[in-house]
Amino acid sequence: MNDLIYPRSPRETMCGWTHLPRYVDKIRLHLAGRLHPDYQSNLGKGFDGMWLSAAGVTHEQFVEVVQRSLTDGEICDWVRTHAPKPDAEKAAHREAMLNRPRPDDAAGQERLQKRKAEAGLSHRDDIRSFVDFIDADEKRI
């Protein structure tokens, strides 16, 4: 695997859900044998797991949906039918994700600083969340 293919930004949305396009990309890459090893151990966990929990879907169930779907539209149709959630719940999920770790989460803040240091991004004061970190690490910001 020579070429690293980045999944979409965790900021992107699909049928009202933040992070969902990224999770779909990771599953598609995994199914094609192209998911970079750095992403494999966390597939279905972390932010993926946050979405699964908020949507009330299992990882295995969603992998099957992505495997059977050719387009994002087909996935959205399935999500709207099998994981219908009010906009307020989707907004709460978005806010929790985009603001992780919270300023009062000392362990999360420490983990973020450690990840920034490991990636050579300690100098980036604009990276205040794990979503910021992912976008910086994947060279989007």
N, C-alpha and C positions, 0 to 999 in steps of 0.2 A: 504494500500500500504506500505508494510514493506521494500521491497528492492528497493533502488534507482538505476535505470538503467540510466547510463550516455549515452547521444548521442555521436557520434563520435566527434573528435576534430574539431574545426572550421578551422584548417589548412588543413584538408584533402580535396581532390578534387575528382570530378566526372565529366566526359566528359569535362574537362578543367575548371570547375567552383570551386573555393575555397568556402567552407562552405556548398555547396549543400548536401554532405552526412549527415552532422549534421542536416540540415533542414528536410531531408527525414526521418531520425531516429526519430526526434521529432514528425513528422506527424504520423509515424507508431505507436509510443508509445501512442500518443493521441487517435488514432483510436481504439487501443486495451484497452483503459482505464488505461494505465500504465504510462502516462506522469506525472512526479512528479509536484505537485502544484507550485513549484518554477519556472517552465518553462512555465506554462500555460498562464499567463497573457501576455507574450511576444511572444507567438507563432504567426508567420506571421509578426512580427514587429522587430525592432532592426536589427541585421545582417540578419535575414530572410527577412525583408523588403528591405534591401539593395540589396539582391540577386534578389528578385521579381522585383524591379525597374530596375535593370541592365538587367534582362532577358526579361522584358516586359510582365510579367505574373501576374495574380492575385492570392492571397492566396487561394481563394475558388477553382479556376481552378486547381491549383497545388495539393490541397488536393484530388480532384477527380482523378487526374493522379496517385498519390501514392496509392490511394484506389484500383484502377483498376490494378495496377502493382504488380507482384509477386517478381520481381528482380530489382536490380539497373540497369541492362542492359536495361530492358524495359523502365525504367524512362529516361535513357540516350538517347535512341532512340527517345522518345517523345520530350525531350529538344532539341536535334539536329534538329528536324523537326519544332517545334513550337517556338523555341527561338534561332534561329541561330544568333550567334554573332561572329565577328572576334576575333582572338586571342588577338589583342591589347585591345579590350574592356574587355575581361576576365582578362587580366593582370592588367588593370586599376582598376577593381573591387577588385582583389586580393590585390593590393598595398594599396588601400583605407581601406580595411578591416584589413589587418595585421598591419597597422600603425595608427590605431585609438585608442586614440586621437592623433592628430598631436602635436608636441611639442609647437606650438603656439596657441593651443586651450586651453585657461585657464580654461574654464568651464568643458571641457572634462577631462583635467588633474585632476581637483579638484574632479570630480565624480569618476575617477579611484582610486584616493587616498582614498576616502571615502569607496569605495567597498573593497579595500585592508584592510583597518582598520576593517571594519565590519566582514571580513572573517579571521581576525587574521594573515594577510599576510603583514602587514606594513613593516616588516623587510626585505622583499624580493625585493631588488633593481633590480633584473633581470626581474621583472614584469613591463614592460614599455608600454604595450598596453592591450586592453580589451581581445584580443585573448590570450595573455600571462596569464592574470588573469583567464580566463575560464579554460585554461589547468592546471593552478596551483590549482584552486578551486576544479577541478574535479580529482585532484591528478595524472595528467599525467606528470607534470614537478615539 
